[in-house]
Amino acid sequence: MNSNRRYEIRLSGSGGQGLIMAGIILAEASSLYGGYNAIQSQSYGPEARGGASKAEVIISPDEIFFPKAQKLDLLLSLSQDACDKYYHDLKGDGILVVDTTYVKAVPHHERVYAHPFTRIAIEKMGKAIVTNILCLGALAGIVKYVKLEHLKKTLKDRLPEHLLELNLKALDEGHGLIG
């Protein structure tokens, strides 16, 4: 298998930020609508809300034989603790995406996208709870295996009608940050 075609993503932060759900949406969008193979796994601290949380998604056009991320192509960190803990797992040419609302000490890295995702979610959407979806929109502008239209279809499949409009708006807002 060509390991260059395997793309490893870790979404990290604190419990309650919706990273597990974001990982599930990302994997479903890539596999159900993108036609790729995808594996999603998750872990979170025993405190759940406020404790460490991470979701990993591996996407590949090829079969995925090992289900754990080893050398990350992309790391999303929504908290300083998560950034500090997982940054060492990022490939040298990998992409670091951080929420500068909470990550104040951004590591020096060649490929960094640093935006105040949580602040933007609050100011533009009126709710911090859509930060995870806003971040997925940004990832659609960064990762070739993730398409905005596939994320939108997955949200339409998963969310009740009364939550859909806000989440689609957050997805577009995040995508617009990358340009």
ZAMARGU-4260 file (C-alpha; in steps of 0.2 Angstrom, whole numbers, plus 5000, padded with zeros to 4 digits):
<rodrens>
0) 5000/5000/5000 | 5006/5017/4996 | 5007/5026/5013 | 5006/5043/5005 | 4988/5040/5000
5) 4983/5036/5019 | 4978/5053/5027 | 4978/5053/5046 | 4968/5067/5055 | 4967/5070/5074
10) 4954/5082/5081 | 4959/5086/5099 | 4953/5097/5113 | 4942/5096/5128 | 4927/5085/5131
15) 4911/5094/5127 | 4918/5103/5111 | 4910/5090/5100 | 4925/5083/5093 | 4919/5065/5093
20) 4904/5070/5083 | 4915/5080/5071 | 4926/5064/5068 | 4910/5053/5065 | 4904/5066/5052
25) 4921/5068/5044 | 4922/5049/5042 | 4905/5047/5036 | 4906/5061/5023 | 4923/5054/5016
30) 4917/5036/5015 | 4898/5037/5011 | 4899/5052/4999 | 4917/5053/4995 | 4920/5035/4990
35) 4935/5033/5001 | 4939/5021/5015 | 4938/5029/5032 | 4940/5023/5050 | 4936/5034/5065
40) 4941/5031/5083 | 4939/5041/5099 | 4945/5043/5116 | 4941/5055/5130 | 4946/5057/5148
45) 4935/5050/5162 | 4928/5067/5166 | 4920/5068/5149 | 4916/5087/5149 | 4931/5097/5151
50) 4943/5082/5151 | 4955/5078/5136 | 4946/5072/5120 | 4952/5066/5103 | 4944/5059/5088
55) 4955/5051/5074 | 4950/5049/5056 | 4960/5039/5044 | 4955/5042/5025 | 4962/5032/5011
60) 4957/5027/4993 | 4966/5011/4998 | 4962/4998/5011 | 4966/5003/5028 | 4975/4989/5037
65) 4980/4998/5053 | 4966/5008/5062 | 4977/5019/5073 | 4985/5036/5068 | 5003/5035/5069
70) 5010/5050/5060 | 4997/5064/5058 | 4995/5073/5042 | 4983/5085/5051 | 4981/5090/5069
75) 4966/5101/5074 | 4969/5107/5092 | 4955/5117/5101 | 4964/5118/5117 | 4982/5122/5123
80) 4983/5105/5132 | 4978/5096/5117 | 4990/5105/5106 | 5005/5102/5118 | 5000/5084/5120
85) 4998/5079/5102 | 5009/5091/5092 | 5024/5079/5093 | 5013/5066/5083 | 5012/5078/5068
90) 5023/5074/5053 | 5036/5087/5048 | 5026/5092/5033 | 5009/5090/5042 | 4996/5103/5044
95) 4993/5111/5061 | 4976/5119/5064 | 4973/5128/5080 | 4959/5138/5088 | 4968/5154/5094
100) 4953/5157/5106 | 4961/5144/5118 | 4978/5140/5110 | 4989/5155/5114 | 5006/5146/5112
105) 5005/5140/5094 | 5021/5129/5090 | 5032/5135/5076 | 5027/5124/5061 | 5029/5126/5043
110) 5010/5124/5039 | 4999/5132/5052 | 4981/5138/5051 | 4977/5148/5066 | 4960/5156/5068
115) 4949/5160/5083 | 4936/5147/5079 | 4927/5147/5095 | 4926/5166/5095 | 4920/5166/5077
120) 4906/5153/5081 | 4900/5164/5096 | 4901/5180/5086 | 4894/5175/5069 | 4883/5160/5074
125) 4878/5165/5092 | 4884/5148/5099 | 4900/5140/5104 | 4893/5123/5101 | 4895/5124/5082
130) 4914/5127/5084 | 4916/5109/5079 | 4906/5111/5063 | 4915/5127/5059 | 4931/5118/5060
135) 4925/5104/5048 | 4921/5118/5036 | 4939/5124/5037 | 4946/5106/5035 | 4936/5105/5019
140) 4946/5119/5012 | 4963/5111/5017 | 4961/5092/5015 | 4959/5085/4997 | 4949/5070/5004
145) 4936/5081/5012 | 4923/5090/5002 | 4911/5103/5008 | 4897/5096/4999 | 4900/5079/5006
150) 4900/5086/5024 | 4884/5096/5020 | 4875/5079/5014 | 4881/5071/5030 | 4874/5085/5041
155) 4858/5084/5032 | 4857/5065/5036 | 4862/5067/5054 | 4854/5083/5061 | 4836/5087/5065
160) 4829/5100/5054 | 4829/5113/5068 | 4848/5112/5070 | 4852/5110/5052 | 4852/5128/5046
165) 4864/5134/5060 | 4876/5120/5057 | 4876/5123/5038 | 4880/5141/5041 | 4894/5136/5053
170) 4901/5124/5040 | 4901/5138/5026 | 4909/5151/5038 | 4923/5139/5042 | 4926/5135/5024
175) 4927/5153/5020 | 4941/5156/5033 | 4953/5145/5022 | 4948/5153/5005
</rodrens>
